[in-house]
Amino acid sequence: MHRFIINKQQQNNGDFEVHNATTGCSFMPQLQNQVELGFHDDCSGAVAKAKAANPTLRINGCYYCCRACHTS
């Protein structure tokens, strides 16, 4: 299982990105901008949890560390 976080800083395109904190990422947000999503088998579970908690936000997987969940 991997630990995931979401960046609470909105990207230029309007997305809030989910990152894999276990594998790390060159584009990982600073600690103060990370919101814990917990442990999941894959990014799909983490993105689903983030969307359930924030239904009005555009949530997307990071292109670099959560490519399977990256949609825009």
DAGI-V647040 format. One record per residue. N is the residue number from 1. SS is DSSP state (h for helix, s for strand, l for the rest). OMEGA is omega in whole degrees, 0 to 359 (none if undefined). D_LAST is the distance of its C-alpha to the last C-alpha in Angstrom with 2 decimals. Layout:
n:N ss:SS omega:OMEGA d_last:D_LAST
n:N ss:SS omega:OMEGA d_last:D_LAST
This chain:
n:1 ss:l omega:181 d_last:24.94
n:2 ss:s omega:178 d_last:22.49
n:3 ss:s omega:182 d_last:22.12
n:4 ss:s omega:175 d_last:18.77
n:5 ss:s omega:172 d_last:18.11
n:6 ss:s omega:178 d_last:15.62
n:7 ss:s omega:180 d_last:15.52
n:8 ss:l omega:173 d_last:17.21
n:9 ss:l omega:181 d_last:16.24
n:10 ss:l omega:177 d_last:13.33
n:11 ss:l omega:181 d_last:10.99
n:12 ss:l omega:181 d_last:11.47
n:13 ss:l omega:178 d_last:8.37
n:14 ss:l omega:181 d_last:9.79
n:15 ss:s omega:167 d_last:8.11
n:16 ss:s omega:190 d_last:10.78
n:17 ss:s omega:173 d_last:10.23
n:18 ss:s omega:180 d_last:12.45
n:19 ss:s omega:176 d_last:14.54
n:20 ss:s omega:182 d_last:17.30
n:21 ss:l omega:179 d_last:20.45
n:22 ss:l omega:181 d_last:22.71
n:23 ss:l omega:182 d_last:21.44
n:24 ss:l omega:184 d_last:20.44
n:25 ss:l omega:177 d_last:17.81
n:26 ss:l omega:183 d_last:18.33
n:27 ss:l omega:178 d_last:15.83
n:28 ss:l omega:179 d_last:17.47
n:29 ss:l omega:176 d_last:18.22
n:30 ss:l omega:184 d_last:21.92
n:31 ss:h omega:182 d_last:23.91
n:32 ss:h omega:179 d_last:24.44
n:33 ss:h omega:181 d_last:20.72
n:34 ss:s omega:174 d_last:20.26
n:35 ss:s omega:184 d_last:20.65
n:36 ss:s omega:175 d_last:21.92
n:37 ss:s omega:178 d_last:20.42
n:38 ss:s omega:183 d_last:23.18
n:39 ss:s omega:181 d_last:23.59
n:40 ss:s omega:178 d_last:21.72
n:41 ss:l omega:181 d_last:22.07
n:42 ss:l omega:184 d_last:18.40
n:43 ss:h omega:181 d_last:15.02
n:44 ss:h omega:179 d_last:14.94
n:45 ss:h omega:180 d_last:17.96
n:46 ss:h omega:179 d_last:16.75
n:47 ss:h omega:179 d_last:13.56
n:48 ss:h omega:179 d_last:15.97
n:49 ss:h omega:180 d_last:18.46
n:50 ss:h omega:180 d_last:16.27
n:51 ss:h omega:179 d_last:15.21
n:52 ss:h omega:180 d_last:18.91
n:53 ss:h omega:184 d_last:20.09
n:54 ss:l omega:188 d_last:17.73
n:55 ss:l omega:182 d_last:17.14
n:56 ss:l omega:182 d_last:16.43
n:57 ss:l omega:172 d_last:13.61
n:58 ss:s omega:183 d_last:9.81
n:59 ss:s omega:188 d_last:9.56
n:60 ss:s omega:174 d_last:7.12
n:61 ss:s omega:177 d_last:8.69
n:62 ss:l omega:179 d_last:9.34
n:63 ss:l omega:187 d_last:8.64
n:64 ss:l omega:184 d_last:12.44
n:65 ss:l omega:179 d_last:14.12
n:66 ss:l omega:187 d_last:12.09
n:67 ss:h omega:180 d_last:10.40
n:68 ss:h omega:181 d_last:11.49
n:69 ss:h omega:181 d_last:9.41
n:70 ss:l omega:183 d_last:6.09
n:71 ss:l omega:181 d_last:3.80
n:72 ss:l omega:none d_last:0.00
